[in-house]
Amino acid sequence: MNFLNIKTTWSNAEFIPFKLCIASIYIVVGSYFHNFFQNYYTPLLIVFGITTVWTVYLWFIKMKKANREKKIM
C-alpha cells in the first residue's frame, strides 16, 4: 500500500471539489434531525457523490503524474 505514502501538492482551485464534497456531507450529517433540510437530502447526496468521484479522479491523475516524473528522473 505504497500509494498512501505519495505526497502531492494541491492548488486552491484543485481543492474546490474536495471542499464541496466535505461541505455537502457535513450539511447532510448536521441537518439529519431537522425537517427543514429534508427536501435537500437528495441534491446534497448527489453533490457529495459527484464531488467525491471528481476528487478521487484528480488525486489519481496527480499520482500518475508524480509516478511518471519519478521514472523520468
Stockholm file with secondary structure:
# STOCKHOLM 1.0

chainA/1-73         MNFLNIKTTWSNAEFIPFKLCIASIYIVVGSYFHNFFQNYYTPLLIVFGITTVWTVYLWFIKMKKANREKKIM
#=GR chainA/1-73 SS CGGGGCCCCCCTGGGHHHHHHHHHHHHHHHTTTCGGGGGGHHHHHHHHHHHHHHHHHHHHHHHHHHHHHHHHC
#=GC SS_cons        CGGGGCCCCCCTGGGHHHHHHHHHHHHHHHTTTCGGGGGGHHHHHHHHHHHHHHHHHHHHHHHHHHHHHHHHC
//
